[in-house]
């Protein structure tokens, strides 16, 4: 019944209670919860986890979709005003 905001960096009891309640609704293979502060951060985490798990670097993304404006997600984003060339050693084709 309340809206609250906190960072996952700091211990905050309601955040942990929420994660436990959410986890209880999920089947066993999905009982790990990652709380992040933005869609870009969620996409960054998903890409890092996929790359770590698969040991591959290629990522498939939807054409014309916005995936975020962080250094990782910028390579996936293909929306005109957000698409820009930024020198980086991190790349997605």
Buried (B, 14 or more C-beta within 10 A) or exposed (E): EEEEEEEEEEEBEEBEEBBEEEEEEEEEEEEEBEBBEEBBBBBBEBBEEEBEEEEEEEBEBEEEEBBBBBEBBBBBBBEEEEEEEEEEEEEBE
